[in-house]
Structure formats: C-alpha cells, structure tokens
Amino acid sequence: MLDVVLNRHSHTNCTGNSRRDFLRAGALAGLSLPALLRAEAAAAGGKGDSLSKHARAKSVVLVFLGGGLSHHDSFDPKPEAPDDVRGKYSQIDTVVSGLRVSERLPMMAKVMNKVALVRSGAHNNDHHETATNWVLSGRFGTPFGDYPAVGAVVAHESGFSGNLPPYVAVPRNPSFTWELGKSAFLGGRFESFKAGDPNTANYKVQDLTANDADAKKAARRDSLLKAVDGLAKRVEGNDQIATYDEFHTRAREMVLSTEARTAFAIDRESDKLRDRYGRNTAGQSMLLARRLVESGVRFVTVNYGGWDHHSKIFEGLDKKLPEFDQAVSALVEDMSARGTFENTLLVVMGEFGRTPKINKDAGRDHWGQAASLLFAGAGVKPGLVLGKTDKQGAFTTQRPVSPADVAYTILDALGIDPRKHLHTPDGRPLEILDQGDTVKELFA
C-alpha cells in the first residue's frame, strides 16, 4: 500500500511498540483506492454477485473487541471462584432464564433473548497480532497476516455492486503495532474501505459532499491527486497503484453518488437514536454499520479496541463496559426492530479472553484458552447459550469453538464455500479455510 505520511502520532500497545497513523493515498480521491480497484475488477470480469442463493445472510457486521474482552467480568462470571479470579463485579439476571451476566451489563441483560452467547471460544495463542489475524481470517499464520481476513474474502467472492464497496472498516482496520486483518495475497483490490470516525463533528466520508464545489478545496485535492499519480507512475509491479489512473474519474463518480452519500450520512438518523447508541466512537460506529449493511455493504468490521487491561482492569472496565453495554444493546435492539437481522449476521468477539487470575498490577493478561462471543441474526437461535468453561473460567469444558469454526460459520452463512480454492499471485491454489466447520448449534 502506498502511504503518504501527513501526520505522525505515536501509539503503543501493551508491549511498548509504536505505530504511525497514515493517510492512504487512494483516499485522496474521496473513496479509498482499494474500493475503486475492487469496483473495476468486478466490472471488468463480469463476475457479479457469486454468493449462493441459499445463503442465510446477505451481510455481516463484525464488532471486533481488540485487546481481548475479559469474559470473567462480562458474559462468563464465576461467582464461586476465589476473589483473585472472581473479580469485583456481582452478577445480574437476564431475560434468559438461568443466564447471568456482569452487573456492568444491565442493558445487554435485557436483550440476551435476541442473541446467542458462546462461552467456549478457544485457541492456544496469546499474542495480539498473531491471534487477531487468526480470528479475523480463520487460518493460523504469522503476526503479519499470511491469509486474507474474512471480510476481504467476502469482497473477493461477492464483487462490487453499485457505488458502495463490499468491505468497510469503521473507523479503520484493527491495529496494534501495525494494521491487521488485511487482504493478504488477494491484493489491494479487496482491502477494506476505511470509513473514519463517525463520531467526529460534521462527519462526512473523506470530507466530500455533493455540494463540494469550493475552488480552493478542489484545487488542493487535484494537486494531491496529480502528485500521487506522478508517484504511482514511478512504481512498478504494485497491485494497489499500478492502475490508479484508470480509476481517477470513477473515484469522483462513486464518492459523489447519492447511494454512497446516503449510506454514510449518519446525521440522517434521529438525535434520539444516536443518543441511544451513545455519542462516542463505538456507538456511532455501530449505528453506521447498521446503515451500511442496509445499503448493501456485504461486510462491515467495527473496530472497537481498548480492552487490553493488564493493569487496573476494573478502573478500565468501569468506563468501557457501560459504553459497550449501551452500544451493543442498541445495535441488537435496532437491527431487531428494523428487520435487519433477517439478512444480516452479527458477530461480536475479540482475539482472546483474559487470564483467570488477577495479576499483581490488578489486571488480567492475554488468554487464548477461553473467550465469550456473541452471534445474532441470519437464523441464529435467540437466547441460546453454547459451551462452558471450568469453575475458574480458564479452559473450555464443553463445545470449544475455534477461530476456524467462527470464520467457517460466517462464510457459510453468506453462501461462500469455505473450502473453495483461491489462487496466490504465483498461481498456487489455496483453500480459504483448511480447518473448521459451521457451528450448527447456533442455527434453528
């Protein structure tokens, strides 16, 4: 990917490594270059929509809890465990008989009859980047992302329809030391379109609107585009910029289309509904995700990080869990009321859970052996509780669900054959997934 570094802000993950924020050159046209290349690739190939007519879902919303949600302190409390495992929160009843969750999730407690809870997400890796790429792709590889994320596979298989990209990340892809969950060997044509933060004041996609006729803005944008075009011509063999000139005109058409403007126009939602989701990045991202799938976007990743609580976990969760509770419960209620669940699968997960025992810094560390996940819509059994962990929430004791199982379930729900062979740039056939199966218990 061609990166134009306009502003450098240092960020760190729990290992102390830094990363930088980049403005992607393709976004200078208003929509990202990957979206444009996907559009042209699909149009040129006449591929159309390859999803099966027997699919359970037309779209997916994945809420990704980067850092790893503590299952003990949310959906899998252990009230009988010792203090240094149980934590400080008590449990409350939900609308599902016999199901209890953390006291910090009172709104979720009221909608658990609309979702399925899996308490047995499990794998054996405790490294952020490696685990994140694993759960987002369904295949185990290096931290650098050897395999395409499920969203990129969906973009590849569904093609481009209308003026919206098939794969969108809100605000952007997950990131720790670098961007994760990418298209890998599929190339830039199938990268996500980064939507930005819908909670910003006067949010507009790439700050372009139908009335963007200001001469200075137009001149500045054209100047930037020419600079990028000139640089692109000097770079050989780069899949993401080699054909940039071909899409300059199409970029303007797409970003100024009524379809695209309407899908991203979160300000068309009522103040009451926006308040219900929460006036923060998490809440507004989930509301935008609902708008996007209703407009025809196939796969939306809501990147909702900040769950890496190695120290003072309860100070962190006292702030994070109410935000989560409000936003996710609003999304569930809204999608249910609007009928969006009929054609959309919702998945809520992180890359792993947290350690059973609270550490010396009053935090919980990475723990791949157990995690809680939520599923809803597209025929998922509402109110289902699947899987169990042991008395300390350390290990799965019933119906383990692997990253491959989750990815398989998502692809199968969309009517995509998870065993289909894709081709690497050197022509080598490679299965989308080499393991896993649909979690059949989830569906009626």
FENGI-V489036 format. One line per field, one symbol per residue. ss: DSSP state (A for helix, B for strand, O for the rest). phi: phi as a letter, one per 40 degrees, with the letter a starting at -180 (. if undefined). Layout:
ss: ???
phi: ???
This chain:
ss: OOBBOOOOOOBBOOOOOBBOOOBBAAAAAOOOAAAAAAAAAAAAAOOOOOOOOOOOOOBBBBBBOOOOOOOOOOOOOOOOOOAAAAOOOOBBBOOOOOOBBBOOOAAAAOOAAAOBBBBBBOOOOOOAAAAAAAAAAOOOOOOOOOOOOAAAAAAAAAOOBOOBOOBBBBOOOOBOOOBOOOOAAAOAAAOOBBOOOOOOOOOOAAAOOOOOOOAAAAAAAAAAAAAAAAAAAOOOOOOOOOOAAAAAAAAAAAAOOAAAAAAAOAAAOOAAAAAAAOOOAAAAAAAAAAAAAAAOOOBBBBBOOOOOOOOOAAAAAAAAAAAAAAAAAAAAAAAAAAOAAAOBBBBBBOOOBBOOOOOOOOOOOBBOOOBBBBBBOOOBOOOOBBOBBOOOOOOBBBOOBOAAAAAAAAAAAOOOOOOOBBBOOOOOBBBOOOOOOOOAAABO
phi: .cbbcbabbcbbbccgcbbbcbccccccchbcddccccdccccccgcgccccccccbbabbbcbcchhcccdbbbbcbcccddcbcgcccbbcbccdgcbbcccbcccdcbccbbbbbcbcaabbbbdccccccccbgbcacccgcbccddcccccccgbbgbbccbbbbcacdabcacbgccfccgccbcccccgcccccfdbcfgbbcbcbdccccccccccccccdccdccbbgcdcbcbddcbdccdcccccccdcccccccccccdcccccchcaccccccccdcccccchccabbccbcgbcccafcccccdcccccddcccccccccccccgcccbbbbbbabcacbcccccccgbbccaccaabbbbagfgcccgcbbgabccbgcbcbafcbcdcccccccccccgcccccccbcdcgccacdbbagacccccbc
